[in-house]
Amino acid sequence: MDPNDPNVYEWKKTKDHIQMLGFWADGNYGIMTWCPCGEGLIQEVVDGTRYYTCEQYKYDSVLHVRKRWDLAIEEEVLRLRDSNEAQTTKIRQLNGELDIAKRKATREVGEEVAKLKEENAEQANQICDLTAQQEKIITEVRQLWDSVLSLSCGCQPCKDEVKQNCGV
């Protein structure tokens, strides 16, 4: 768009008008809180019928909102019902996914527990084997010590000398 074109103002005005029509069409559903023109809506009663009305409606009734209260409430209730059904469906779907995840986690934890029990039993067997080896080595050391002491004459100075030489 050329800023020097004499029709720029008209084009902008037409563009704004088209945007206003889009805003009006998109916003004319349910309980509205504002008019597409930017004005707030007031509630008014005309001949016993309640309306949501833009304050500018009395000057230009084409692009400003005036909607019956009962239609707005009905549309809003339908919108909320649809939203509620969508949320309920989503909750059911998520509950199903949660149940599947719980079962999978329970199975995985059970498998891990079984694996850890096997490892624990294996380690317990290793501890028993090591304890038996330790007892065997202790017995052999005692026998060796007894044989070393038996080579000495048995007097206290000889026993002390053997202990000193053996590092005991």
SETORZA-247314 format. One record per residue (C-alpha): residue in one letter; z, x, y. Coordinates in steps of 0.2 Angstrom, whole numbers, plus 5000, padded with zeros to 4 digits. Layout:
<recs>
AZXY ...
</recs>
This chain:
<recs>
M500050005000 D499450075016 P500850065030 N499550055044 D498749905036 P498949755047 N499349645031 V500849745026 Y502049625033 E501249485024 W501149575007 K503049615009 K503449435013 T502349374998 K503249504986 D504949454992 H504449274989 I503849304971 Q505449404968 M506449254974 L505549134962 G505949254948 F507749264953 W507849074955 A507049044938 D508049174929 G509649114937 N509448934935 Y510448914919 G512248864916 I513648874929 M512948974943 T514049074955 W512749114968 C511049064974 P509649194972 C509549204991 G511249284990 E512349144997 G513849074987 L513748904980 I514948764985 Q515348604975 E514948444983 V514948264979 V513548154983 D513647964979 G514948004965 T513848144957 R514548324958 Y513348464962 Y513348654963 T512348674980 C511848824990 E512448815008 Q510548845014 Y509948705003 K509948575017 Y508748695027 D507548735013 S507648634997 V506348734988 L507048904984 H508948864985 V510048794971 R510648624969 K511148584952 R512048434944 W513748484938 D513648404921 L512048484917 A512748654922 I514248624911 E513148574896 E512048724898 E513548834899 V514348754883 L512748784874 R512648964880 L514448994874 R514148904858 D512649024854 S513649174860 N515049124848 E513949094833 A513149264837 Q514849344838 T515449254822 T513949324812 K514249494819 I516049484814 R515549424796 Q514349574795 L515649694801 N516949634788 G515649654774 E515349824780 L517149864781 D517449804763 I516049914757 A516750064766 K518550024760 R517950014742 K516950174744 A518450264752 T519550204738 R518350274725 E518150434734 V520050454736 G520350414718 E519050544712 E519950674724 V521650634717 A520950654699 K520150814704 L521850874712 K522850824696 E521650924685 E521851074697 N523751054697 A523851044678 E522751204677 Q523851294689 A525451234680 N524651314664 Q524351474673 I526151474679 C526751454662 D525651594656 L526151714670 T528051674666 A527751714648 Q526851874652 Q528351914664 E529651884651 K528651994639 I528552134652 I530352124655 T530752134637 E529652284635 V530452374650 R532152344643 Q531652414626 L530852564635 W532452584645 D533452574630 S532452704621 V532552824636 L534452804636 S534452834618 L533653004620 S535153064631 C536753114623 G537652954630 C538853034642 Q538952974659 P538153124668 C536653124656 K536452934660 D536552964678 E535253104677 V534052994667 K534252854680 Q533952974694 N532353054686 C531752874682 G532052814700 V533252674695 
</recs>
